[in-house]
Amino acid sequence: MLSIVLLVLAGLMAGMVNAIAGGGTLLSFPALVWLGVPPVMANATATLTALPGYIGSTWAFRNDIRAEGSLGLAGVVGTAALRGLTGAGLLLITSGEAFVGIVPWLIFAATLLFAAGPRLVAMVQARGVKVGPVLSAVAIFLVSGYGGYFNGGVGIMLLAMFSLIGFRNLHGMNGLKNLLSAVLSLVSVTAYASAGLIAWDSAAVLAVSTTLGGYIGAHQARRIRHTEYLRGLIVAIGAVLTLVFFVI
């Protein structure tokens, strides 16, 4: 019973955090590890259970999703899907010990990039650099490889990347972030499941609670009018998660 309660609470919080900022898997992932699931399998299972929540959040943001940069929506999604699959393949050959050591550095990089995003964008604009479709595709390619390898923090990384390639509407960015997170999770889970890396009993409980949390979180996020507060919340979540995973 304690295990079920923990998974339900972790799933609800993960779904809400994923919808608002990204990084919710970093709540469900340690919960699974605490229950005895090996780290690589815990990441695979957390990725699977985040998928319904991403779908629910995408639906809630459906009227906000649009491509603002130089690359069309189909190009963004297609590039993410192809690269996400190769990232998942890399996880399959990573040892559990190496994976645990890499995780906090990945979270730190994602948070730092998002925090510095506005200044980086201002620097790019001041120099007159235009991010065209090729550079946009490269940026999506790199971030999607991260997302295919490790789901935790991918939302924060995606938001940072969107800022750099010309996106301005944070609610629209949030919607597209959830859509790409769903695509990356789907292609990754296909690889994980084929390798037998899913803890199905835990996944069933987490999937339901994460879906509910994702829908609730998306509606709450869309009510935020001062998006600078949302940006600050995203950075704070990333900083806390970075510290937690360096400690453990």
PEURCOR-V688703 format. One record per pair of residues at least 6 apart in sequence whose C-alpha atoms are under 6 Angstrom apart, sorted by the first residue. I is the first residue (numbers start at 1). J is the second residue. Records with the same first field share a line. If there is no record, write none. Layout:
I=J, J
//
This chain:
7=206
8=209
10=27, 28
11=206, 209, 210
12=209, 210, 213
14=24, 25, 27
15=53, 210, 213, 214
16=213, 214, 217
17=24
18=24
19=57, 214, 217, 218
20=217, 221
21=234
22=153, 155, 156
23=152, 153
25=46, 152
26=152
28=46
29=42, 43, 46
32=42
39=96
40=96
41=197
45=198, 199
47=151, 185
48=189
49=203, 206, 207
51=182, 185
52=211
53=210, 211, 214
54=178, 182
56=215
57=214, 215, 218
58=175, 178, 179
61=175
64=172
65=172, 175, 176
67=73
68=167
69=166, 167
70=132, 133
71=133
80=144
81=184
83=141, 144, 145
84=144, 145, 148, 184
85=187, 188
87=145, 148, 149
88=148, 149, 188
91=149
104=242, 245, 246
107=153, 242
108=242
110=156, 157
111=235, 238
113=160
114=160
117=160
121=164
131=165
136=165
147=154
148=184, 188
//
